[in-house]
Amino acid sequence: MELTGHTDSAATKLDILRDAGRIARAARDLGSSLIVPGALLREVCRAVEDEIMRRGAGLAFPTQTSRNEVAAHYCPGPDDQTRYESGDLAKLDVGVHIDGWIVDTAVTVNVGGAAEGQALVDATQAALAVAIRTAGPGVPVQTIAAAIDGEIRRRGFRPVRNLCGHGVGRWTVHCAPPIPNTPDDTQAVLVPGRVVAIEPFASDGAGLVVETGKPEVFQLRGSRLRAGPTADAEVVDAIIQLHGLPFSRRQLAAFPAERVERTLRALSKRGLVSYPPLVEPHGRPVTQAEHSLYISETGVEVLT
């Protein structure tokens, strides 16, 4: 365990965020190294999560790994037998929190190193780098969106316009301001003291994604959790311990599947939100790159 003595009086918010960022970076890089042909998706996610917890932090959301036309929110279940294949463009999305202070980071791995996939991977990495150079206190979000859009298009691809970056708050993975990958009508500016996650998505398709498939990521909002005739008390208690953060079936794998499913069905009537995979509808590949940034009075600090 790396973390010691983190209390409100012993460490500042930024100190804690830096620690969370260092752990997220290490876990992300470990996971990336494990994404090779034949590896099980769920084993890579489990290794990432084990590393986060070994280092003394918590999961801001379940680790996700989405391949090819699946842009985001593919979260392998406890018994998922899917393996990476050579030629996959595999996203790895990692969230870490320390005492509720969250960082969010992602990378795309070109599995097997095929030349035809690398240009799309490079496009999102370059767009993220341009966005970071553009960001700063008082900078309009529109300016960042235009920088992302321009870099991706300059490389011959399209930004995914219905996915975006976002603010990050305490115990809150997504909050204002949204940071789109292509300019829209937002009037928001970056404010000192805030954390934002900038995450360009690029595709050689039309630049849109849709929800498709079985959800494995859930979040309970606007409801007081309690057991009942159809909600298992122990499963509910495990969800309560997550402080309202997103979770997956994999995090509830210690319980019998029937009890988990019964509880999820019951909670769906009380504000349970599900997040199905986000898929490019024509089967075109999508890549992603993401860092969390702290906005200071004088510039930005890349936390992850």
C-alpha positions as CSV (number, residue, x, y, z in Angstrom):
1,M,0.0,0.0,0.0
2,E,1.4,3.4,-1.0
3,L,-0.9,5.8,0.8
4,T,-0.4,6.8,4.4
5,G,-1.7,9.7,6.5
6,H,-4.2,11.1,4.0
7,T,-6.5,13.2,6.1
8,D,-8.1,16.6,5.4
9,S,-5.4,18.2,7.6
10,A,-2.4,16.2,6.3
11,A,-2.9,16.5,2.6
12,T,-4.5,19.0,0.2
13,K,-7.0,18.1,-2.5
14,L,-4.2,18.4,-5.1
15,D,-1.9,16.1,-3.1
16,I,-4.6,13.4,-3.0
17,L,-5.4,13.9,-6.7
18,R,-1.7,13.5,-7.6
19,D,-1.6,10.3,-5.7
20,A,-4.7,9.0,-7.4
21,G,-3.3,10.0,-10.7
22,R,0.0,8.2,-10.1
23,I,-1.9,5.0,-9.2
24,A,-4.2,5.3,-12.2
25,R,-1.2,5.7,-14.5
26,A,0.5,2.7,-13.1
27,A,-2.7,0.5,-13.3
28,R,-3.4,1.7,-16.8
29,D,0.1,1.0,-18.0
30,L,0.0,-2.5,-16.3
31,G,-3.3,-3.3,-18.0
32,S,-2.0,-2.0,-21.4
33,S,1.0,-4.4,-21.1
34,L,-1.4,-7.3,-20.5
35,I,-3.5,-6.6,-23.6
36,V,-2.1,-9.2,-26.0
37,P,-3.7,-11.7,-28.4
38,G,-5.4,-14.5,-26.4
39,A,-5.7,-12.6,-23.1
40,L,-9.1,-12.7,-21.5
41,L,-10.7,-9.3,-21.2
42,R,-11.9,-9.9,-17.7
43,E,-8.5,-11.0,-16.5
44,V,-6.9,-7.8,-17.7
45,C,-9.6,-5.8,-16.0
46,R,-9.2,-7.8,-12.8
47,A,-5.4,-7.2,-12.8
48,V,-5.9,-3.5,-13.2
49,E,-8.4,-3.4,-10.3
50,D,-6.2,-5.5,-8.1
51,E,-3.3,-3.1,-8.8
52,I,-5.4,-0.1,-7.8
53,M,-6.5,-1.7,-4.6
54,R,-3.0,-3.1,-3.8
55,R,-1.8,0.5,-3.9
56,G,-4.4,1.7,-1.4
57,A,-6.9,3.4,-3.7
58,G,-10.5,2.5,-4.8
59,L,-12.3,2.1,-8.0
60,A,-14.0,5.2,-9.3
61,F,-15.9,2.9,-11.7
62,P,-15.4,-0.7,-12.9
63,T,-12.5,-1.0,-15.4
64,Q,-13.8,-1.3,-18.9
65,T,-12.2,-2.5,-22.1
66,S,-14.0,-2.0,-25.4
67,R,-12.7,-3.3,-28.8
68,N,-13.0,-2.0,-32.3
69,E,-16.5,-0.7,-33.1
70,V,-17.4,-0.7,-29.4
71,A,-16.3,2.7,-28.3
72,A,-16.9,2.5,-24.5
73,H,-18.8,0.9,-21.6
74,Y,-17.9,-2.7,-22.5
75,C,-17.3,-4.2,-19.0
76,P,-16.6,-8.0,-19.0
77,G,-18.8,-9.9,-16.6
78,P,-17.6,-12.4,-14.1
79,D,-17.8,-15.3,-16.6
80,D,-17.0,-13.4,-19.8
81,Q,-14.8,-15.6,-22.1
82,T,-14.0,-12.9,-24.7
83,R,-10.3,-12.7,-25.6
84,Y,-8.3,-10.1,-27.4
85,E,-7.4,-10.9,-31.0
86,S,-4.6,-9.6,-33.1
87,G,-5.8,-6.5,-35.0
88,D,-8.1,-5.4,-32.2
89,L,-8.1,-1.7,-31.3
90,A,-8.7,-2.2,-27.6
91,K,-9.6,0.7,-25.3
92,L,-8.8,0.4,-21.6
93,D,-10.7,2.9,-19.4
94,V,-9.5,3.2,-15.7
95,G,-11.0,5.2,-12.9
96,V,-9.3,5.7,-9.4
97,H,-10.5,7.5,-6.3
98,I,-8.9,8.3,-3.0
99,D,-11.4,9.4,-0.4
100,G,-13.8,10.2,-3.2
101,W,-11.3,12.4,-5.2
102,I,-11.4,10.9,-8.7
103,V,-9.2,10.7,-11.7
104,D,-10.1,9.1,-15.1
105,T,-7.8,7.9,-17.8
106,A,-7.9,5.7,-20.9
107,V,-5.7,4.4,-23.7
108,T,-6.2,2.4,-26.9
109,V,-3.9,-0.5,-27.6
110,N,-3.3,-1.6,-31.1
111,V,-3.2,-5.4,-30.4
112,G,-0.6,-7.1,-32.4
113,G,0.7,-3.8,-33.8
114,A,-1.0,-4.0,-37.2
115,A,0.0,-1.0,-39.3
116,E,-3.5,-0.3,-40.6
117,G,-4.8,0.4,-37.1
118,Q,-2.0,2.6,-35.8
119,A,-3.0,5.8,-37.6
120,L,-6.4,5.9,-35.8
121,V,-4.7,5.3,-32.5
122,D,-2.2,8.1,-33.2
123,A,-5.1,10.5,-34.1
124,T,-6.7,10.3,-30.7
125,Q,-3.3,10.6,-28.9
126,A,-2.4,13.6,-30.9
127,A,-5.8,15.2,-30.4
128,L,-5.4,14.7,-26.6
129,A,-1.9,16.3,-26.7
130,V,-3.2,19.3,-28.6
131,A,-6.2,19.7,-26.2
132,I,-3.8,19.6,-23.2
133,R,-1.6,22.3,-24.8
134,T,-4.8,24.4,-25.4
135,A,-6.3,24.0,-22.0
136,G,-5.8,26.5,-19.2
137,P,-7.7,28.7,-16.7
138,G,-10.3,30.8,-18.4
139,V,-10.0,28.9,-21.8
140,P,-13.4,28.4,-23.4
141,V,-14.4,24.8,-23.7
142,Q,-15.3,25.6,-27.4
143,T,-11.6,26.3,-28.0
144,I,-10.6,22.9,-26.7
145,A,-13.3,21.2,-28.7
146,A,-12.2,22.9,-31.9
147,A,-8.6,21.8,-31.3
148,I,-9.6,18.2,-30.9
149,D,-11.9,18.3,-33.9
150,G,-9.2,20.0,-36.1
151,E,-6.5,17.5,-35.2
152,I,-8.6,14.4,-35.8
153,R,-9.9,15.7,-39.1
154,R,-6.4,16.8,-40.2
155,R,-5.4,13.2,-39.9
156,G,-8.3,12.0,-42.1
157,F,-10.7,10.8,-39.4
158,R,-13.8,12.1,-37.7
159,P,-14.3,12.9,-34.1
160,V,-17.2,11.0,-32.4
161,R,-19.5,13.9,-31.8
162,N,-21.9,12.3,-29.3
163,L,-19.1,11.4,-26.9
164,C,-17.3,13.9,-24.7
165,G,-14.9,14.7,-21.9
166,H,-16.2,16.0,-18.6
167,G,-15.6,17.5,-15.3
168,V,-14.8,15.3,-12.4
169,G,-15.9,15.9,-8.8
170,R,-15.7,14.3,-5.4
171,W,-17.6,11.0,-5.6
172,T,-18.8,12.1,-9.0
173,V,-17.3,10.7,-12.2
174,H,-19.2,13.0,-14.6
175,C,-20.1,16.6,-13.9
176,A,-19.9,20.0,-15.6
177,P,-18.4,21.1,-17.9
178,P,-18.9,18.6,-20.7
179,I,-15.9,18.9,-23.1
180,P,-17.1,17.8,-26.6
181,N,-14.9,16.4,-29.3
182,T,-16.4,18.8,-31.9
183,P,-17.6,22.4,-31.3
184,D,-21.1,23.0,-30.2
185,D,-23.0,25.8,-28.5
186,T,-21.4,25.5,-25.0
187,Q,-20.3,28.8,-23.3
188,A,-18.4,27.1,-20.5
189,V,-14.8,28.0,-19.6
190,L,-12.2,26.1,-17.6
191,V,-12.1,27.2,-13.9
192,P,-9.1,27.1,-11.6
193,G,-9.4,24.4,-8.9
194,R,-11.4,22.0,-11.0
195,V,-10.5,18.6,-12.5
196,V,-11.5,17.8,-16.1
197,A,-11.1,14.6,-18.0
198,I,-10.4,15.2,-21.7
199,E,-11.1,12.2,-23.9
200,P,-11.0,12.5,-27.7
201,F,-12.7,9.6,-29.6
202,A,-12.0,9.2,-33.3
203,S,-13.4,6.9,-36.0
204,D,-13.2,6.4,-39.8
205,G,-17.0,6.0,-39.7
206,A,-19.7,8.7,-39.5
207,G,-18.6,9.9,-36.0
208,L,-21.6,8.7,-34.0
209,V,-22.2,5.9,-31.5
210,V,-25.4,4.2,-30.3
211,E,-26.3,2.1,-27.2
212,T,-26.2,-1.6,-28.1
213,G,-26.0,-4.8,-26.0
214,K,-26.2,-6.0,-22.5
215,P,-25.3,-3.5,-19.8
216,E,-22.7,-4.5,-17.2
217,V,-22.2,-1.0,-15.7
218,F,-24.8,0.4,-13.3
219,Q,-25.3,3.3,-10.9
220,L,-28.0,4.1,-8.5
221,R,-29.2,7.7,-8.5
222,G,-31.7,9.7,-6.6
223,S,-32.9,6.8,-4.4
224,R,-32.3,5.6,-0.9
225,L,-31.0,2.1,-1.0
226,R,-32.7,-0.5,1.2
227,A,-33.4,-4.2,1.1
228,G,-36.9,-5.5,0.5
229,P,-38.8,-8.5,-0.6
230,T,-36.9,-8.7,-3.8
231,A,-33.7,-6.8,-3.1
232,D,-31.1,-8.9,-1.2
233,A,-29.8,-7.1,1.9
234,E,-26.2,-8.2,1.6
235,V,-26.0,-7.2,-2.1
236,V,-27.6,-3.8,-1.3
237,D,-25.1,-3.3,1.5
238,A,-22.2,-4.0,-0.9
239,I,-23.6,-1.3,-3.3
240,I,-24.1,1.2,-0.4
241,Q,-20.3,0.8,0.3
242,L,-19.6,2.3,-3.2
243,H,-20.9,5.8,-2.2
244,G,-23.0,6.1,-5.4
245,L,-20.1,5.4,-7.8
246,P,-20.8,3.2,-10.9
247,F,-20.4,-0.6,-10.4
248,S,-20.6,-3.8,-12.3
249,R,-21.7,-7.4,-11.8
250,R,-18.0,-8.2,-11.5
251,Q,-17.8,-6.2,-8.3
252,L,-20.7,-8.3,-6.9
253,A,-19.2,-11.7,-8.0
254,A,-18.9,-12.8,-4.4
255,F,-22.7,-13.2,-4.3
256,P,-24.7,-15.9,-6.1
257,A,-25.7,-14.7,-9.5
258,E,-29.4,-15.2,-8.8
259,R,-29.3,-12.8,-5.8
260,V,-27.4,-10.2,-7.8
261,E,-29.9,-10.3,-10.7
262,R,-32.9,-10.2,-8.4
263,T,-31.5,-7.2,-6.6
264,L,-30.6,-5.4,-9.9
265,R,-34.2,-5.9,-11.1
266,A,-35.6,-4.6,-7.9
267,L,-33.3,-1.5,-7.9
268,S,-34.2,-0.8,-11.5
269,K,-37.5,0.4,-10.2
270,R,-35.8,2.8,-7.8
271,G,-33.5,4.8,-9.9
272,L,-30.9,2.3,-11.1
273,V,-29.2,3.6,-14.3
274,S,-27.6,1.1,-16.7
275,Y,-24.9,1.9,-19.2
276,P,-25.0,-0.4,-22.3
277,P,-22.0,-0.6,-24.6
278,L,-21.6,2.4,-27.0
279,V,-21.1,1.1,-30.5
280,E,-20.3,2.6,-33.9
281,P,-23.5,1.4,-35.8
282,H,-21.7,0.5,-39.0
283,G,-19.0,-1.6,-37.5
284,R,-16.2,1.0,-38.0
285,P,-13.4,1.1,-35.4
286,V,-13.2,3.8,-32.7
287,T,-10.2,4.8,-30.7
288,Q,-9.9,6.8,-27.4
289,A,-7.2,8.6,-25.4
290,E,-7.9,10.3,-22.0
291,H,-6.1,12.2,-19.2
292,S,-7.4,14.0,-16.2
293,L,-6.1,17.5,-15.7
294,Y,-6.1,19.8,-12.7
295,I,-6.8,23.4,-13.7
296,S,-4.6,25.8,-11.6
297,E,-4.4,29.6,-11.5
298,T,-1.6,29.6,-14.0
299,G,-2.0,26.5,-16.2
300,V,-2.8,22.8,-16.1
301,E,-1.3,19.8,-14.5
302,V,-1.8,16.4,-16.1
303,L,-2.6,14.1,-13.2
304,T,-2.7,10.7,-15.1
